[in-house]
Structure formats: C-alpha cells, structure tokens
Amino acid sequence: MLLGGAACYEAIIMRQAFSNGLLMSVVELVCVKFAVVVEKDEDGYYVASVPELPGCHTQAKTLDELTERVKEAIEAYLAAVGTKPKEGVELVGFQFVEVQAK
C-alpha cells in the first residue's frame, strides 16, 4: 500500500518585498509531497516508512491514525534534519514476484 503524504511547514523566505524602502523577510507555508510505504506487521499494526527520509517511520492500529502519525513524523524529521530529501531516491512502484519455496 502506498500513501501520499504532504508535510507543510513554515519557512522564512527572503524575497524582495519593499515597504517604505525596506527589504522584508516573509514567512510562507511550504508543502512538500512524499511517497509513504505502508505494511502490516505480524501484530496487526500498520507501519509506514518514507523512503526519501532515511529513518522516518511510524506505526498505528488504523490507517487513519497512521496517516496523521506519518505527517507528524515527516514534519519532525524536516524540523530536525532539514528540508532536503535524500537525493537519488525515487519511488517508481511496486512489483509482486512469486517464487517457489523450497
């Protein structure tokens, strides 16, 4: 299962905004989308991980709760580590492969 998560955070963005001839910094709300991989573990918990953000994962009993928790985890990750996701990671899709067990 794949969830789409968007994390929004406040960022101070310097731009040319003149008021009485003064340069001002403007606070804007920035949203970033991340792919979220969801699995169900042996205890029935849903576990979410964000491939673009190494170590960013969480779990919950319901998918609704998981969605809220993964947004919180992404926001905490971005606040602690920064806004730049791991480069070179692109989630293309899932493929199920069946092999014969020996």
Secondary structure as the mmCIF struct_conf table of DSSP 4:
data_model
#
loop_
_struct_conf.conf_type_id
_struct_conf.id
_struct_conf.beg_label_comp_id
_struct_conf.beg_label_asym_id
_struct_conf.beg_label_seq_id
_struct_conf.end_label_comp_id
_struct_conf.end_label_asym_id
_struct_conf.end_label_seq_id
STRN STRN1 LEU A 2 SER A 19
TURN_TY1_P TURN_TY1_P1 ASN A 20 GLY A 21
STRN STRN2 LEU A 22 LYS A 40
TURN_TY1_P TURN_TY1_P2 GLU A 42 ASP A 43
BEND BEND1 GLY A 44 GLY A 44
STRN STRN3 TYR A 46 SER A 49
TURN_TY1_P TURN_TY1_P3 PRO A 51 GLU A 52
BEND BEND2 LEU A 53 LEU A 53
TURN_TY1_P TURN_TY1_P4 PRO A 54 GLY A 55
STRN STRN4 HIS A 57 ALA A 60
BEND BEND3 LYS A 61 THR A 62
HELX_RH_AL_P HELX_RH_AL_P1 LEU A 63 VAL A 81
BEND BEND4 THR A 83 THR A 83
HELX_LH_PP_P HELX_LH_PP_P1 PRO A 85 LYS A 86
TURN_TY1_P TURN_TY1_P5 GLU A 87 GLY A 88
#
